[in-house]
Amino acid sequence: GECKMIKDKYRCIGGTKEQNYDQEKIKLGLGIGGSLILIIIMVSLFIIIHRICRKKNDSDLLSRGNSKSDVEFSHVFFKIPIFSYKELQEATNNFSKDRLLGDGGFGTVYYGKVRDGREVAVKRLYEHNYRRLEQFMNEIEILTRLHHKNLVSLYGCTSRRSRELLLVYEFVPNGTVADHLYGENQKNQGFLTWSMRMSIAIETASALAYLHASDIIHRDVKTTNILLDGNFGVKVADFGLSRLLPSDVTHVSTAPQGTPGYVDPEYHRCYHLTDKSDVYSFGVVLVELVSSKPAVDITRCKSEINLSSLAINKIQNHATHELIDQSLGYKTDEGVRKMTTMVAELAFQCLQQDSTMRPTMEQVVEELKAFKNEEQKCEYHNDKEEMITTHPSPPDWGEASLIKNTKFPPSPVSVTTQWPSKSTTPNTSACDY
């Protein structure tokens, strides 16, 4: 080509086709490359702005509120005391590992002692974001409106503006039911007798019936959420997943949550949450109490990994004795044998696939109390019979003979004949309620 000055500008004219083609490729490459760089920059800016906005929204939600102080917010909205982060940090020895009590539904729980001398359990949330704040406020709202001897007491919380969201509960010293059935406490602190297990079942059922009467569904009923106090009294805990149901609503549609082994199978199919979902979970708890087995055990055969499946299989096939923990006195004590069998049968009802076939928690409480009364009557009769046998008196022989012939009443849900359970065939029509 030829290069020369044209109108005070230096220009090259002509050139080979190859040179022109190379120049076109360079221009095209620069254009594409520039476009890609521009797109990358725009996407990066979008991501950065989105994250900033998300953090700002979380921050606004955490610190939002009217112009009231933290203390005013606490007493007006939640009506519970506010603890400072510093006080709870001191109470738990800076959240020391040796103060660790366990993991809750959405946080880690530590033992502590606050400045007024009270022993407390401090729940520290895993993450400080919108979802955790929602669960934090949900648990506070539920526990501040409920008062039942078998529900754990909430002492207070930190402010929403605190560096961490912390909940402060009464300290329940004897751990969880799960610990005593098959955990460390089972080895270290001894064995839960059948009488103790019956009391645990009744008190837990009473707490759940109270929740349902208050239009609240727990949604995470399990033995690790049933705490035991110094007298082995029940304290139901962990309300982070609980839901308030308006009085005119029969169910809530929600994404699956809860613990494997305890979740209502109908809930998985329909995403409908009702009080019968808690009934199903409690049925699993009843089976744990009679069997001393965990809700999920991958060492069991495939069809019985879930304890609920194992229980249904054993009861339907007249093998309840294979389900019940023999160390409870099943073979040696007729009273224990009768009671454990009846409780297993009640659990069978609670575990029905079709929720309409399950009893309400109020009905479960009534059944368990009836079982307990029968147990006490039988113990009384047995004690009286022993006294009569040891110290015979001629006028009393007729009564002694009558006592010897006393028989337990049949189970109200007897399965002495095979009962085809709805559990064997999932009923999807229940989704239409």
C-alpha positions in Angstrom: 0.0 0.0 0.0 0.9 3.7 -0.1 1.0 6.0 2.9 1.0 9.8 2.5 -0.4 13.0 3.9 -3.9 13.8 2.9 -5.4 17.1 4.3 -2.9 17.2 7.1 -3.6 13.6 8.1 -1.3 10.6 7.6 -3.2 7.9 5.8 -2.4 4.5 4.2 -4.2 3.6 1.1 -4.6 0.2 -0.6 -2.8 -2.9 0.7 -3.2 -6.5 0.0 -6.4 -8.5 0.7 -4.6 -10.5 3.4 -3.7 -7.3 5.3 -7.3 -6.0 5.0 -8.6 -9.4 6.3 -6.2 -9.4 9.2 -7.4 -5.9 10.1 -11.0 -7.0 10.0 -10.3 -9.9 12.3 -8.5 -7.7 14.8 -11.5 -5.3 14.8 -13.9 -8.2 15.2 -11.9 -9.7 18.0 -11.6 -6.4 19.8 -15.4 -5.9 19.5 -16.2 -9.3 20.9 -13.7 -9.1 23.6 -14.9 -5.6 24.6 -18.5 -6.8 24.7 -17.6 -9.8 26.9 -15.6 -7.6 29.3 -18.6 -5.2 29.5 -21.0 -8.1 30.2 -18.7 -9.5 32.9 -18.4 -6.0 34.5 -22.2 -5.6 34.4 -22.9 -9.0 35.9 -20.3 -8.4 38.6 -21.9 -5.1 39.5 -25.3 -6.7 39.6 -24.1 -9.4 42.0 -22.3 -6.9 44.2 -25.3 -4.6 44.3 -27.7 -7.5 45.0 -25.5 -8.7 48.0 -25.2 -5.2 49.3 -29.0 -4.7 49.1 -29.6 -8.1 50.8 -27.3 -7.3 53.6 -28.9 -3.9 54.0 -32.3 -5.5 54.1 -31.2 -8.0 56.8 -29.5 -5.2 58.7 -32.6 -3.0 58.4 -34.8 -5.8 59.6 -32.5 -6.6 62.5 -32.3 -3.0 63.6 -35.6 -1.8 62.3 -38.3 -0.8 64.7 -39.8 2.3 65.9 -37.8 4.9 67.9 -38.3 2.8 71.1 -35.3 1.7 73.0 -34.4 -2.0 73.2 -35.9 -2.3 76.7 -39.1 -0.7 75.6 -39.3 -3.0 72.6 -38.8 -6.0 74.9 -41.4 -5.1 77.4 -44.0 -3.8 75.0 -43.8 -6.4 72.3 -42.4 -9.5 73.9 -42.8 -8.7 77.6 -39.6 -10.4 78.5 -36.3 -9.1 79.9 -33.4 -8.1 77.6 -29.9 -9.5 78.4 -26.8 -7.9 77.1 -24.5 -9.8 74.9 -21.7 -9.2 77.4 -23.6 -10.7 80.3 -24.4 -13.9 78.4 -20.8 -14.1 77.2 -19.7 -14.0 80.8 -22.4 -16.4 81.9 -21.2 -19.0 79.4 -17.5 -18.4 79.9 -17.2 -16.9 76.4 -19.3 -19.7 75.0 -16.7 -22.3 76.1 -16.8 -25.8 74.7 -17.0 -27.2 78.1 -20.3 -25.4 78.6 -21.8 -26.9 75.5 -25.1 -28.7 76.2 -26.1 -29.6 72.6 -27.5 -28.4 69.4 -31.0 -27.1 69.1 -33.2 -26.8 65.9 -31.3 -23.7 64.7 -28.6 -23.0 67.3 -26.1 -24.3 69.8 -27.1 -24.4 73.5 -24.7 -23.6 76.3 -24.9 -23.8 80.1 -24.5 -20.6 82.0 -25.1 -18.8 85.2 -26.4 -15.2 85.0 -25.6 -12.4 87.5 -28.7 -13.0 89.7 -27.5 -16.6 90.3 -29.9 -18.4 88.1 -28.7 -21.4 86.0 -29.7 -20.9 82.4 -29.4 -22.5 79.0 -28.3 -20.0 76.3 -29.2 -20.8 72.7 -26.8 -19.2 70.2 -28.2 -19.0 66.6 -26.0 -20.4 63.8 -26.5 -17.5 61.5 -27.5 -13.8 61.9 -29.9 -13.4 58.9 -33.5 -12.9 58.0 -34.5 -16.6 58.3 -32.8 -17.0 61.8 -34.4 -13.7 62.9 -37.8 -15.0 61.9 -37.3 -18.2 63.9 -35.8 -16.2 66.8 -38.9 -14.0 67.0 -41.2 -16.9 66.3 -39.9 -18.8 69.4 -40.2 -15.8 71.6 -43.7 -15.0 70.5 -44.9 -18.5 71.1 -43.2 -19.0 74.5 -44.3 -15.7 75.9 -48.0 -16.4 75.2 -47.9 -20.0 76.6 -47.8 -21.1 80.2 -47.7 -24.9 80.9 -45.7 -26.8 83.5 -44.4 -29.1 80.8 -43.1 -26.4 78.4 -39.6 -25.0 78.9 -39.6 -21.4 80.3 -38.1 -18.5 78.4 -36.2 -16.1 80.7 -35.3 -13.5 78.1 -33.2 -12.7 75.0 -30.8 -10.3 73.5 -31.8 -7.2 71.6 -32.4 -7.4 67.8 -29.5 -4.9 67.6 -27.2 -7.2 69.5 -24.1 -8.6 67.7 -25.7 -12.0 68.1 -29.3 -13.3 68.6 -29.4 -15.2 71.9 -32.3 -16.9 73.7 -32.1 -17.5 77.4 -34.1 -20.5 78.9 -34.4 -22.2 82.2 -31.7 -24.8 82.7 -33.2 -28.3 82.6 -30.5 -30.6 84.3 -31.3 -34.1 83.3 -30.8 -33.8 79.6 -33.1 -35.2 76.9 -35.3 -38.3 76.8 -33.1 -39.5 73.9 -30.0 -39.3 76.1 -31.6 -41.7 78.6 -33.0 -44.1 76.1 -29.9 -44.8 74.0 -27.4 -41.9 74.7 -24.6 -41.3 77.1 -27.0 -40.7 80.0 -28.4 -44.2 79.6 -25.0 -45.5 80.6 -24.0 -42.9 83.2 -27.3 -42.2 85.0 -29.2 -45.4 84.9 -32.3 -46.8 83.3 -35.7 -45.2 82.8 -38.2 -47.6 84.4 -41.5 -48.3 82.7 -43.4 -46.1 85.2 -41.1 -43.2 84.4 -41.6 -43.7 80.7 -45.4 -43.7 81.1 -45.1 -40.4 83.0 -42.9 -38.9 80.3 -45.5 -40.0 77.6 -48.4 -38.5 79.5 -46.7 -35.2 80.3 -45.4 -34.8 76.7 -48.8 -35.6 75.3 -50.4 -33.1 77.7 -48.0 -30.3 76.6 -48.7 -31.0 72.9 -52.5 -31.1 73.5 -52.1 -27.7 75.2 -50.3 -26.3 72.2 -53.0 -27.6 69.8 -55.7 -26.1 72.0 -53.8 -22.8 71.6 -53.8 -23.2 67.8 -50.0 -24.0 67.7 -48.3 -26.8 65.9 -44.9 -27.8 67.2 -43.6 -29.3 64.0 -40.4 -30.8 65.5 -41.6 -33.3 68.2 -38.8 -35.8 68.9 -37.1 -37.2 72.0 -34.1 -34.8 71.7 -36.6 -31.9 72.2 -38.1 -33.5 75.3 -36.0 -32.4 78.3 -36.1 -33.9 81.8 -35.8 -31.8 85.0 -34.3 -32.9 88.3 -37.4 -35.0 89.1 -37.6 -36.4 85.6 -40.5 -34.2 84.8 -41.0 -33.2 81.1 -40.1 -29.9 79.5 -40.9 -29.7 75.8 -38.5 -27.4 74.0 -37.4 -26.0 70.7 -40.2 -23.9 69.1 -38.2 -22.4 66.3 -40.1 -24.3 63.7 -43.5 -24.0 65.4 -46.5 -22.4 63.6 -49.4 -20.4 64.8 -52.6 -21.5 63.1 -55.5 -18.9 62.8 -58.7 -20.4 64.2 -60.4 -20.5 60.8 -57.5 -22.4 59.1 -57.2 -26.2 59.2 -53.7 -26.5 57.8 -50.7 -24.5 56.6 -48.9 -25.2 53.3 -45.2 -25.1 53.8 -41.9 -26.4 52.6 -40.8 -29.7 54.4 -39.0 -29.1 57.7 -38.5 -31.3 60.7 -36.3 -34.3 61.6 -36.0 -37.5 59.5 -37.8 -40.3 61.1 -40.4 -38.1 62.7 -41.9 -36.2 59.7 -45.5 -37.0 58.8 -45.4 -38.9 55.4 -48.6 -37.1 54.4 -46.7 -33.8 54.9 -44.2 -35.0 52.4 -46.8 -35.7 49.8 -49.1 -32.7 50.3 -46.9 -30.1 52.0 -49.9 -29.6 54.3 -49.2 -29.1 58.0 -51.8 -29.9 60.6 -51.9 -30.9 64.3 -52.1 -34.5 63.1 -48.5 -34.1 62.0 -47.5 -33.7 65.6 -49.6 -36.8 66.4 -47.5 -38.8 64.0 -44.3 -37.6 65.5 -45.5 -38.4 68.9 -46.3 -41.9 67.8 -42.6 -42.3 66.9 -41.8 -41.0 70.4 -44.1 -43.6 72.0 -42.4 -46.4 70.0 -39.0 -45.1 71.2 -40.3 -45.3 74.8 -41.4 -48.9 74.5 -38.5 -50.1 72.4 -35.5 -48.0 73.6 -34.6 -47.8 69.9 -33.7 -44.6 68.0 -36.1 -43.2 65.4 -33.6 -43.8 62.6 -30.9 -46.5 62.5 -29.1 -47.2 59.2 -27.8 -50.5 60.7 -31.3 -52.0 60.6 -32.5 -53.7 57.5 -33.6 -51.3 54.7 -37.4 -51.7 55.3 -36.9 -50.9 59.1 -34.4 -48.1 59.1 -37.3 -45.8 60.2 -38.6 -47.0 63.6 -42.1 -46.2 62.5 -41.9 -48.8 59.7 -40.4 -51.3 62.1 -43.2 -50.8 64.6 -46.0 -51.1 62.1 -44.5 -54.3 60.7 -44.1 -55.9 64.1 -47.6 -55.0 65.3 -49.4 -56.0 62.1 -47.6 -59.4 62.2 -48.5 -60.1 65.9 -44.8 -59.7 66.9 -45.2 -56.8 69.3 -43.0 -58.7 71.8 -40.1 -58.3 69.3 -40.5 -54.5 69.4 -40.7 -54.0 73.1 -37.5 -53.6 75.2 -37.3 -56.9 77.2 -35.4 -55.2 80.0 -38.5 -53.3 81.0 -39.8 -56.5 82.6 -42.0 -57.6 79.6 -41.5 -61.3 80.4 -41.5 -61.1 84.2 -44.2 -58.5 85.0 -47.7 -59.0 83.6 -48.6 -55.4 84.3 -45.6 -54.1 82.2 -46.5 -56.6 79.5 -50.1 -55.3 79.3 -49.2 -51.6 79.5 -46.3 -51.7 76.9 -48.5 -53.6 74.5 -51.3 -51.1 74.8 -49.0 -48.2 74.4 -47.5 -49.8 71.3 -51.0 -50.2 69.9 -51.8 -46.6 70.6 -48.5 -45.6 68.8 -49.8 -47.8 65.9 -52.9 -45.6 65.6 -50.8 -42.4 65.7 -48.6 -43.7 62.9 -51.4 -44.2 60.3 -50.5 -42.8 56.9 -53.9 -41.2 56.5 -54.0 -38.4 59.1 -57.8 -38.7 59.4 -57.3 -42.2 61.0 -55.1 -40.8 63.7 -56.4 -39.7 67.1 -56.1 -36.1 68.4 -53.6 -35.3 71.0 -56.4 -34.8 73.5 -57.6 -38.3 72.8 -54.0 -39.6 73.2 -53.8 -38.0 76.6 -57.0 -39.6 77.7 -55.9 -43.1 76.5 -52.5 -42.8 78.2 -54.1 -41.7 81.5 -56.5 -44.6 81.3 -53.6 -47.0 80.8 -51.8 -45.4 83.8 -54.9 -45.7 86.0 -55.2 -49.4 85.1 -51.6 -49.9 85.9 -52.0 -48.3 89.3 -55.2 -50.4 90.0 -53.3 -53.6 89.1 -50.4 -52.6 91.3 -52.8 -52.0 94.2 -54.5 -55.3 93.7 -51.2 -57.2 93.5 -50.0 -55.5 96.7 -53.2 -56.4 98.4 -53.1 -60.0 97.2 -49.5 -60.3 98.5 -50.6 -59.0 101.9 -53.5 -61.4 102.0 -51.2 -64.3 101.0 -48.6 -63.4 103.6 -51.1 -62.8 106.5 -54.1 -65.0 105.8 -57.3 -64.2 107.6 -60.3 -66.5 107.3 -62.9 -63.8 106.7 -60.9 -62.4 103.8 -60.3 -65.5 101.7 -63.3 -64.8 99.5 -62.0 -61.4 98.6 -58.5 -62.8 98.0 -59.9 -65.3 95.6 -61.7 -62.5 93.8 -58.5 -60.5 93.5 -56.6 -63.5 92.2 -59.2 -63.8 89.4 -58.9 -60.1 88.4 -58.0 -59.6 84.8 -56.7 -56.6 82.9 -59.3 -55.0 80.6 -58.6 -55.5 76.9 -56.7 -52.8 75.1 -59.0 -50.2 73.6 -57.1 -50.6 70.4 -56.6 -54.3 70.5 -54.8 -55.9 67.6 -55.2 -59.5 68.7 -56.7 -60.1 65.3 -54.8 -58.8 62.3 -55.7 -55.2 61.5 -55.0 -54.1 57.9 -53.3 -50.7 58.4 -53.8 -47.8 56.1 -50.1 -47.4 56.6 -49.4 -50.1 54.0 -51.1 -48.2 51.2 -50.5 -44.4 51.0 -53.7 -42.5 50.7 -53.3 -39.5 48.6 -56.9 -38.4 48.9 -56.0 -37.0 52.3 -54.3 -34.2 50.3 -57.7 -32.8 49.4 -58.8 -31.8 52.9 
